[in-house]
Amino acid sequence: MGLDPDICYRASVSRDPRFDGRFFMGVTSTGIYCRPICPARQPRRANCRYFRHAATAEAAGFRPCLRCRPESAPGTPAWSGSHATVSRALRLIQQRALANAGVDELATRLGVGTRHLRRLLNEHVGVSPLAIEQTRRLLFAKKLITETSLSMAQVARNAGFGSVRRFNTAFRAAYDLTPGNLRRGPRRSVRAAGLTLSLAFRPPFHWQALVSFLAQRAIPGLEEIGPDFYRRRVAYPGAAGTIEVRPVPGARHLHLTIPDQLAPHIGAVVQRVRNMFDLDADPLRIADVLNRDKRLRPLVRKRPGLRIPGCWDPFELAVRAILGQQITVRGATTLATRLVDQFGRQPAGGPGETPGRLFPTAAKLARADLTAIGLPRVRAATISGLAQAVSRKSLDLNVSEGLDETVTRLCALPGFGEWTAHYIAMRAFCEPDAFPATDLGLRKALADGKELPRPRHVIAMAESWRPWRAYATMHLWSQS
């Protein structure tokens, strides 16, 4: 699979956290596979096999280590040197693309045939799409068993299993123990504060830069952001509550706290937070490319581990991008606040929660008079058109089709230009190469006090930054 056994062995001996999640080590003498940072005694070199993906290790007959817990490793990085379709397929599967759909639908999203997708994954990963999805479900279930007090029925449902019986059968077959055996001792009662999970990332991680970006755009009543926390009101059918994300000093993970009433949706919440905080990024690999440019080198060194601030909901982000067309961040935030105050809804909260508001639905904005909040008629019409397309389901903002296809699809909407489309692709769809070349702040940062470069010149300058132009954009914005 392109892994050098000697390099992998030296990396596992060093237990260097920078290799965590890049590969897994199977030990033939125990039948266990581990992360390269596992604290267990180092096995003999002859007993070690190496895999890029946990699913490949499990397909080879290895079970996850109970000490280093592979389910707690950072997400699989972009597939270096392999087919781009494989990279997108792995990312979409990790984002639960197969949770409620089949392989045929995944292949359609990727623009390839189902047979070709299976062939690519077998060639580059060594297993089928369904095997990767099964491993994702089992590892997420293992995480919930270990880190929460959810009942086994709740664990099974959140991990994506149709029934507890199917979950128990799959778990025992894969790990040679029952879910109950894994959760040693009596089950803890759920705390009033909710459920707390650890979400791993690859260091470095520039928390302050990320929350500073989000804080400038926060909507009162919807979000609350401080130096060491992010809180937000969220809602699912039949449940609403406030989630909280905090950094853990000195650790390589964030803490996510979810109120009890959102427990049935914990899987979806976890994935949205991982996207929002860009937790699957590989900062060292990104820095290796960006440091080659003399303009970016000092910025990358000043803010190591800078991430792309994602979003909670793509529709909300798209609306806020339209609000921000050709005005300041403060002006756009003021308009967004008015929008939520006038058209948002206030759901019932959980015990002890202060009331908050939720962002308006597409159906609500599709029939609203948006000029009432001070929006120019053209921009109000753009948001109305977007909301109508989403509410009619002629536009699905929960599906990414790749950067070029996403930009083309968005630019076909009235009032959408290249800047808006790339901004949405970058923050809503986690596209690492999205690049709003027409952005005034970006052009000023590249002008070095001289004449503003034209967008085509900006694109030419950025060619060597690919496929990480979105991260270069964040670094350039950070200096303005």
Secondary structure, DSSP 8 states (H G I E B T S, - for coil): ----HHHHHHHHHHT-GGGBTTBEEEETTTTEEE-TT--S----GGGEEEESSHHHHHHTT-EE-TTT-GGGS------TTS-HHHHHHHHHHHTTTTSSS-HHHHHHHHTS-HHHHHHHHHHHTSS-HHHHHHHHHHHHHHHHHHH----HHHHHHHHT-S-HHHHHHHHHHHHSS-HHHHS-SS-----TT-EEEEEE--S---HHHHHHHHHHT--TTTEEEETTEEEEEEEETTEEEEEEEEE-TT-SEEEEEE-GGGGGGHHHHHHHHHHHTTTT--HHHHHHHHTTSTTTHHHHHHSTT------S-HHHHHHHHHHTTTS-HHHHHHHHHHHHHHH-B-----TT-----B---HHHHHTS-GGGGT--HHHHHHHHHHHHHHHTTSS-TT----HHHHHHHHHTSTT--HHHHHHHHHHTS--TT---TT-HHHHHHHHTTSS---HHHHHHHGGGGTT-HHHHHHHHHHT-
